[in-house]
Structure formats: C-alpha cells, structure tokens
Amino acid sequence: MRRHYKRYTADQRSRLIDLARSGTAVPEAAARLGVTASTAYKWVRATAPAPSRGKQGSGHRSTRPARPQFARLVPSHDSGAAIVVRVAGATIEVRSGFDAELLQQVIAVLGGGPT
C-alpha cells in the first residue's frame, strides 16, 4: 500500500518554529497550524543548535555558535527599511543598495566561516 504524505508550506514550518522558540509547546503549535506532532518535532530538532563537542575527555566545549539554517524575511514597503544582522556579537545594519558580496565576506569573517 502506498503512503500519501501531506505537504507543508515553508510558512507553516517557519511559523511553527517561531511558536516553539517563543515557548509554545510543540504539540500545541502543531495543532494550531495543522501539522502532525512528529513532523513538528522533526522541524524543531533540525533547527536546534547542534550540541558542542570538545576534545574527548577534556570537558571543554566549543565556544563557536551553531550557524543558522535559514532566515525568515518579512518584506517592507518602507523605502528606508533596513535589516539588522547580528553575528558573533557584532551588529550590522543593512539598507537597500548594499554590496551583497562585501556583506557575505564580513559575515564569514565574523562568523569564522569561509570567505
């Protein structure tokens, strides 16, 4: 017998994760958005920061934060609108007309990623 899987939208996923991060219980958030609890738990686990792994037996943990998996963008009709990017304690305000390549390089340097 063939199983039929329900398809969910990116908006449902984003809204569920936002609810879970704001303190709503995962089953409650899933019920509100019409998502199965098992799928909701899978989404929340997939976006949770990976546990830090230090050297074996040393008890040290990595201080490098997990990289975000995705970002939710909300369109604005305000011509002076900006987004704020926070990376490793630095805050960058990005306005229209920014140099995307330069921004990627700055974020990579601050986050310790490839340039």
N, C-alpha and C positions, 0 to 999 in steps of 0.2 A: 504494500500500500504506500502510496506517495504522500509525503507530508507537505502541507502548504504552510509556508512561513509568512507571517504578517510583515509587511514592510513599514518601517517607521521613517519619519522625516528627520532631517537634521535639526529642525526647530524643536521637535519633541525631545530629541536627545539633549540639546542644549538647555532647554527649559528644565528637564528632569535633573540634570547635573547641577544647575543653578539652585533648584529647590533643595537637593540633597546637601549641597555645600552650605546653604543658609540654615540648616538644622532640621529640615523636614525629614521624617523617617522615609527611607527608600520605598517601602510598600505603599505608604500614603501618597508619595509623589507619583509613583507608578499608576496608582488607581486614578488620581486626578487627571493624568494625561493619557489614559487608555493604553498603557504599556504593561506587559507582563512583568511580574516582580523579578523573574530570573533574568530577563533582558536588562531591567533597570540596574540590578546588582552588577551585571557584566559591564555596563557602561560606566558605572561609578568606579569599579575596580580598575578599569582601563585608564581612567583619568587621574587616579590617585598617584601621588609621587611614589616612585619605587623606593623600597627600604634601602638605606645607605649600607654599603658593605665596606668595612675597613679591612685592614690586614687580619688574616686569620689568627685568632687567639690574642690579638693585641688589645682588643676592646676599643680601638679607635674607629671613629665613623667619619665618612666623607662629609665635608662641610659644603660641598657643591650642591646647590639645589637642583631638583629634577627639572628638566626642560618641559615647557608647556606642550601639550599635544595639539591644541587648537585654540583659537581665539574667537570670541563672538563679537562681530562688528555690528554696530547699530548705525544706519545711515542718518545723516543730519542734513537739514536744508539750510542750516546756518552757514553762510559763506566764511565766517571767521572761526568755524569749528576746528577743534584740534583733538588729537588723541594723545593720551599720556601713556608712555611705555616705561615700566619700572623693571630694571634689570640689575641684579646684584647691588642693590642699594642706591643706584643712580636713577634719576627721573628725567625722561626725555619727552618734551612736548613736541608733537609732530603736527605741522599745519600743511594745508594744501600747497602743492608745488615743491615738496621736499624731494631730496635726491635719494631715491629708494636704495641704490647701491651703497651709498655712504651710510645710510641708516643700518643696513644689514651688516656692514663692516663694524660699525660702532657696537651694535648689539652682540655680534660674535666676539669682539674683544672683551666687552664687559662680562659676557656670559661664559667666557673661556672656550667657546666653540671655534670651529674652523673659520678662517677669514676668506 
